[in-house]
């Protein structure tokens, strides 16, 4: 069974933040956590990035994303919903 994960991403990003967010999305795909990430507007300040992953990988994905956010100092840029 697939399980959806949502990321809330600020829209007003500088070039470094944009590059780092793309790096995160690429690594989620290259590590096999998902095949595609959907992006939609939440409001004027945020995008919602949604992807599905296998239920058994859900905790691993959450831990990976949380560690990435912390390591790259993106706490005010992206969050898991």
CORZI-V515812 format. One line per field, one symbol per residue. ss: DSSP state (H for helix, E for strand, L for the rest). phi: phi as a letter, one per 30 degrees, with the letter a starting at -180 (. if undefined). burial: I if it has 24 or more other C-alpha atoms within 12 Angstrom, else O. A space follows every 50 residues. Layout:
ss: ???
phi: ???
burial: ???
//
This chain:
ss: LEEEEEEEEELLLLHHHHHHHHHHHHHHHHLLLLLLLEEEELLLLEEEEE EEEEHHHHHHHHHHHHHHHHHLLLLLLEEEL
phi: .dbdbcccbdddcddddedddddddddddddidacbbcbbdcadcbcccb bcbdedcedddeddddddeddchceccbbdc
burial: OOOIIIIIIIIOOOOOOOOOIOOIIOOIOOOOIIOOIOOOOOOOOOIIII IIIOOOOOOOIIOOIOOIIOOOOIOOIIIIO
//
